[in-house]
Amino acid sequence: MNPLALTLNEQLNENNPHLLDMMSDLGKNMYYPKGILTQSAEAKATDYNATIGMATNRDGMMYADTLYDMFNHLSPEEVFAYAPPQGLEALRDLWLKKVLADNPDLQEEQITRPIVTNALTHGLSLVGDMFVNAGDTVLLPAHTWGNYNLVYGVRHQADIQKYPIFDENGHYTTQGLVDTLASIEQDKVILVLNYPNNPTGYTPTVDEVHTIVEAVDTLGKRGVNVVTVVDDAYYGLFYEDVYTQSIFTALTNLNNPHVLPIRLDGATKEFFAWGFRVGFVTFGLSNQASKDIVEAKMKGLIRSNNSNGSTPSHSAVRYVLENPEQFNKDIQANVDTLEARYQVTKEWVYREDFQALWQPYDFNSGYFMALRVKDVNAETLRKHLIEHYSIGIVALNDTDIRIAFSCIEKDDIPHVFESIAKGIKDLQN
Ligand SMILES: Cc1ncc(COP(=O)(O)O)c(C=O)c1O
């Protein structure tokens, strides 16, 4: 093992041995090298800085004016320079401020400074690198985003186990998770929590969050290391009376040394900036040495993978966080649009005459809602809807479909659900 990794692990063993136990072999082997980036950081104030792989002249960076024309609110430095592996420092501070403003129960000392990732998928994958060994147990909700299987099941060879989040009537329940956690016999599990949930659009209430967090706490108190991965991709898109802080906050406030809360969030959905690829990973850790070690290892993982993120994207997100007045109004207008669509969707899917055709899963947030369709195959229905009604939906399995009301104009929503109803009737006959 590299001596730098050995030192980090020795320090971690002294400061937080459970955190060391939670790490994968790759997580344990990882370190941040004293390579070009460290040397370049040390040379930043020199007159002749010949360390970094960029091209400069007396005025600063060399660049093409035509490319710079695209980014006229930003300085050349904010567009063309490399970002450090952990992301632009100013952006990290601004996101930290946002996290604390959104989560009043969280204190700055309780969490790490967010590290910028190439959006959430990258963050989820980095978490896999750091914490998931082949054969480790990853607990996913039965209604889940398919990419977790690829990230943790295929890439990291984890043993994926699923827990139900809905009862047979389509109502959200915490019981499946509580029972699953109570039956854990392994000494470590990775628990993925994703609310608002993709594909069902459900976010738990305050009481439900309390139940989930209590079950995680109990498991940790049994001595099981619980790496909780909170995927907050759709954070903030709440349309009912739900728990509006991140469940990461409630988990962090457990102060249970066997529970490691990790939050993935970002600009992708929250800022309607899917292609920017700006996300963040934040750890619920309060010990400064643990924070520094986790950051060093994360930087090593990023450096050894995509090296660093895209500076124009980091700078653009920084710009809107620094100039929030109009930006917040723009975002709120989009959220209002989604909420209006949610209200119409709710009105239509619960109509009495449709209940012989489908059963909605509870939903109250996010982009999506899901239906269990009756007496038709979901994939057959999906193809039928494309062919005969020019409507695209997602078949989740044999019985369930996902409808993204985020992509249907409010006035078109009745037509879409009436057509789905007709399509089901066509196939039932
Ligand atoms: C639950 C969930 N997590 C993560 C992502 C990926 O986000 P990103 O585009 O930021 O990688 C998505 C995207 O659809 C998602 O639905």
The ligand as a Tripos MOL2 file, in Angstrom:
@<TRIPOS>MOLECULE
LIG
   16    16     1     0     0
SMALL
NO_CHARGES

@<TRIPOS>ATOM
      1 C1        -32.6440    9.1820   -8.6630 C.3       1 LIG1
      2 C2        -31.6220    9.7310   -9.5960 C.ar      1 LIG1
      3 N1        -30.3690    9.8710   -9.1630 N.ar      1 LIG1
      4 C3        -29.4050   10.3470   -9.9840 C.ar      1 LIG1
      5 C4        -29.6810   10.7140  -11.2740 C.ar      1 LIG1
      6 C5        -28.5670   11.1640  -12.1680 C.3       1 LIG1
      7 O1        -28.3040   12.4830  -12.0400 O.3       1 LIG1
      8 P1        -27.1240   13.1570  -12.8650 P.3       1 LIG1
      9 O2        -27.6650   13.4560  -14.2090 O.co2     1 LIG1
     10 O3        -26.8360   14.3490  -12.0440 O.co2     1 LIG1
     11 O4        -25.9790   12.2000  -12.9110 O.co2     1 LIG1
     12 C6        -30.9770   10.5970  -11.7580 C.ar      1 LIG1
     13 C7        -31.2690   10.9640  -13.1600 C.2       1 LIG1
     14 O5        -32.2120   10.6380  -13.7780 O.2       1 LIG1
     15 C8        -31.9710   10.0830  -10.9020 C.ar      1 LIG1
     16 O6        -33.2370    9.9290  -11.3290 O.3       1 LIG1
@<TRIPOS>BOND
     1     1     2 1
     2     2     3 ar
     3     2    15 ar
     4     3     4 ar
     5     4     5 ar
     6     5     6 1
     7     5    12 ar
     8     6     7 1
     9     7     8 1
    10     8     9 2
    11     8    10 1
    12     8    11 1
    13    12    13 1
    14    12    15 ar
    15    13    14 2
    16    15    16 1
@<TRIPOS>SUBSTRUCTURE
     1 LIG1         1 GROUP 0 **** ****
